[in-house]
Amino acid sequence: MKKITILIALLLVLLTAVPVFAADEGGSSLSDLYDQLLQAKKQVIDSYVENGIITQEQGDAMKERMDLNFQARSVNGFGYGRGFMGGYGRGFGGCGGPASCWGSF
């Protein structure tokens, strides 16, 4: 029963968040969109706490971490960051090819 309640809460959050994103005709900045997404995620965490999936302390810690991440993105930009394994999208291992990793052949 809890899973169904959480699924319904998540659906409601997502269904209300999508029109908010689409309602603005390009007048909002990327920061505003990320802020709206952050608020939607916090609502999901609140529903997890209400349904006993996570504790209040866990929910507070998650929301605090999300706020810190948002602040860092506000300062450093909302673009792409370091990916999995610390690379910047330059292929496996983070190097741009054999010449950049091991010198010229």
N, C-alpha and C positions, 0 to 999 in steps of 0.2 A: 504494500500500500504506500509505503514511504517513497519507493522508487517512482510510482505513478505520480504522486504529488510533486516530487522534484522535477520530473519530466514535464509536467504541466506548467510548473512555475518557470522552468527554463524556456519553454515555448512561449509563454506570455512575455517574458523579458525580451526574447529575440524578436517576437512579432511587434512589440512596441518600439524596439530600438531601430528596426529597419525603416519604418516611415519617418522617424526622426532624422535619420541619415539622408533619406531621399527628399525630405521636405525643403531642405535648404538648396537653393539654386546656385551653388558654387560660391556663395558669399561667406562661408565659414572657412576658417583655416584648418590645416591638418591637425593642429593642436586641439581645436574644438571637437573634431571628430574623435580623436583619441580620448578626450575627456568624456565624451558621451559613451564610448565603448567601456571606459573604466567604470563609469557609474553603473552600466548594465551588468558588468562582471561583479561588482560589489553587491548588487541586488541578488544575484545567484548565490553568492557566498552567504548572504543573510538568510536566504531560504534554506541552505544547507544547515545553518545553525538552528533555525526554527524547527527543522525536522529531525534534529539530533544526529545528522550524518557526521558533523564535526562539532567540536566544542567551541564555546565563545572565544577562548584564548587562541585556538587555531585560526578561527575566522578573523580575529583582530590582527594576528601576525600576518596572515595572507594579505589583508587589505593594507597593512602598513608597508609590506614589501612592494605591493602594486603601486602605492603612492610614491615610494622612493624611486621605482623604475620610471614612473611618469615624470617625476622631477628631473631625473637624469636625461630622459629623452627631450624634455623641454629645453635643457641647456645644450645638449649635444646634437639635437636634430632628431626628426622622426623617420629618417631614412633607414636603409639597410645597415645592419651591424655585423658583428662577427657571427659567423654561422657555426654549425656543428664542427667540432674539432678545431675551432679557432681560426678557420679560414675565412676569406672574404669572397668566396665564390670563384676562386681561380683553379678549381679542379681538386682532385684527390690530394690530400696532404697540404693544401694551401699554397702550392707553388704554381707559377704561371707556365711551367713547362720545364723540360730537362735543362735547357740553357740557363734558366734563372735559378735553378736549385743546385745544379752540380757544375756550373761553369760551361763554357763553350766546348764543343767537340771538334 
